[in-house]
Amino acid sequence: MTVRSLHLLGSPVLRQRAAPVARVDDAVRRLVDDLFETMRAAKGVGLAANQVGVAQRVAVVDVGEEHPPPLVLINPVIVERSPEIEIAEEGCLSIPEIFGDVERAQRVVVEALDRDGRPCRAEVGGYKARAVQHEIDHLDGVLFLDHLSAVKRSLLVAKWKKARKGKKGFLKEVTPEPAGEL
């Protein structure tokens, strides 16, 4: 497994609609493993392939809950959304230190392929549902900022640009924390 660099706001791949995975093979399974490794090293709860520069419809979600366990979402489709909505703060590994209140369905049912290419279906609610919707948005080239009012979005983008002043490029190296001593 490899910890990959994260693509940051401004990287064109984040606005690209990811292509469906034609066949789940070793390369896709390696990508899934790398996504989990990178997400955990960056202390995230979800990660989409385009956030590491791969425009394929692959995402992972792990909010620390056991049921359902961490999700592998290959070619995910939300087939059902609850009418109940929830507004909560979201952030994104590709836009560090920027947060905004986003409205999402409280519960969703998602269908996808798992790490072995088998069809799977998961019903998730609360924080996990929010993370699933956030990651699928990434696969469609949509960022959480796009769900905010124009005024709020421009304020946050201005804050982002100010924080990035003098920094070049759209990649961020992720360094896992060293393991603690026994």
N, C-alpha and C positions, 0 to 999 in steps of 0.2 A: 504494500500500500504506500501511496505517496501523498504527501501534503502538497497541494497545488497552490499557485498564486491566485489571488482573487482579483477579478476585474471590477474596477470601480466606476462610479457614475461618470459618464463621458465615453466609456468604452463602447464602440458600436455594437458589439455582440450582445450587450444587455438589452438593446432595442430590437433585436432580431427575433423573429418567430422561429423557435427551434423546430428542426425537422423530425418527423416520426422515426423511431428506431425500426428498421426493417426486420432485424433478427437479433435476438439476445444471444450474444456469443461471449467469448472470453474477454474481448476488448470492452464490451458494455459492462460485464461484471467487474472488471478492473476499475472502470469509471465509477461504478456504484461504490466500490470499496474506497476509492480516492475521495469521493464526495463525503462519505461518512468521516473519514480521517481528517479531511480539511475542515469540515463543519465543526467537529469536536475540538480540533486544535484552535479554531477561531472563536470557540465558545458560542456557537450558534445553535439554533434548534431546527434549521432546515437549510437546504442548499440545492440550487438548480444547476444543471450542467453548464448553462451559458454563463454562470457566475465564475466558472473556472475556464471560460473561453471555448467551450464545446457546445455548438448549437444543435444539440440533440435533445429530444423530449425525455429527459431523465432527471429525477429529483429525489431527494431523501428528506425525511422528517423524523426527528427524534426529540420530543419534548420531555422525555424522562418518564413517561407513563408506560405501564406495562400492557394495558389493554386499549386498543391494539398495540402490539409492540412497535418498535421503530419501523417506519414505512419506507419501502422502496417503491417508487412510482415511475414506471416506464410507460410512456404514451398515456399518461393519466387523463381521465375525463371525469368531470363532476357531473353525475347523472341526476342528482337531487340536491336541492338547497332548502333549508327550512325557511319558512316565512319570517321567523323570529330573527332579528338582527341584533348585533352587538357593536358598540363603538369602543375601541380600545387602542392604546398606543402601540405603534409598530415601529420597528427599526429594521435595518438591513445590513448584512455584512458587506454589501457593495457600496453602502453609503454610511460609513461609520460615524457615530456620534450625532446622527440626525434622526429625529423621531417625530411622528405625527399621528393623530387620532384617525383611524380608518374604520369605516363601516363594513362589516362582513356578516355573512349568514352565520348563525350560531351553530348550525349543524350542517354537515354535508355528507353525501355518499359519493365515494370516488371509486371508479373502476380503472384498473391499470394492469400491467404485467409486473410480476415480481422479478427478483434477481435471476430466477431460473427460466423466465419467459412464460410462466404459467399465469393465466388470468386470475386476478384477485379483486375483491370488493371489500371496502372498509367503510363503516359508518363512524364518523368522528364528530366530536362536539367540542365546544369551548376553545381553549388555547390550541389544541391539536388541529381543529377545523380551521382556525385562523392561519396556522402555519401552512396547512395544505393549500389553502386558497392563495396565500402569498407566493408559494413556490410555483404553483401552476400559472399564476400571473407572470412570473419570470419567464416561463417557457413560451409565453405569448408576447414577450417583449414589453410587458407592463410592469412598472415599478410602483411601490406603495405611494410615492409622491403623486402619481397620476390620479389617485382617489381623493386627493385633497382639493380644496378650493384654489382658484388661481392665485389669490392673494397669499394664502398660507404656503403654497408651493413655491412662489417666487421668493418669499422670505427665507424658506429653508434652503433653496438653491443658492441664494446670496450668501447665507451662512456657510454652506458647503464650499463655495468658491473662495470665501475669505480664509477658511481653514486650510484650503489646498494651495493658497498663494505661495508661489515659488517652487511648488512641487511639480515634477514633470511626470508624464505618463499616466496610465490608468491601471497599473498593476500594483498589488500590495502583497508582499511576501507574508506568509503565515508561518509563524514559528511556534511549534508545540512547546508547552512548558516541559522542562525536564522532569522525569519521574522523581518522586520524593525518596528520601533515604529510608531504608528498612530499619 
